Each structure stands twice: as C-alpha cells, then as structure tokens.
C-alpha cells in the first residue's frame, strides 16, 4: 500500500505542476494577464501555500517520504502563483493610469 501511496502522490504532483507551469511560463513571456481572474487566482495560491505547509508538517512529523510530494508540488505552484500575482497586480495597476 505504501508504494501505491507514493505512486499516486508523485503522479498527482507531476499532473498539478504540468497543469500550472504552462500558465506561469506564458504569463512570464507575454506579460498578458487579461484572462486571469484575480479572486480565483488568489484562492488557488492560498490553497497551494496551505498544502505546502501541510506537506512540510507531514515531512517533520511522519518523515520526508510521507509529505515530500505535497511540499514540492505546492512549493512550485505557490512560486508560480506568486510570480503570476506580481505580474497581474503590476498590469492592473498600470491599466488604471
């Protein structure tokens, strides 16, 4: 059962990262954030941050092999979210001027 847990965890991690990363790369390249909903995006970023913290707690309490995919996945997605958030806020600020 442990191997199934690990396989599902890593598959989920890879899927989430590959789902999030293209948006981050496109936003960084084009600086276009018109289609991004700020409230929805903030909620996704908060979720990533919370799951990252949960993964860190699991790593500390139950061992690295238990929570590492939660931590790594959500560290990457939270970093992407922070980058996109900064670009979105900057774009929205300059559009108002």
C-alpha positions, 0 to 999 in steps of 0.5 A: 500500500505504501508504494501505491501511496507514493505512486499516486502522490508523485503522479498527482504532483507531476499532473498539478505542476504540468497543469500550472507551469504552462500558465506561469511560463506564458504569463512570464513571456507575454506579460498578458494577464487579461484572462486571469481572474484575480479572486480565483487566482488568489484562492488557488495560491492560498490553497497551494501555500496551505498544502505546502505547509501541510506537506512540510508538517507531514515531512517533520512529523511522519518523515520526508517520504510521507509529505515530500510530494505535497511540499514540492508540488505546492512549493512550485505552484505557490512560486508560480502563483506568486510570480503570476500575482506580481505580474497581474497586480503590476498590469492592473495597476498600470491599466488604471493610469 
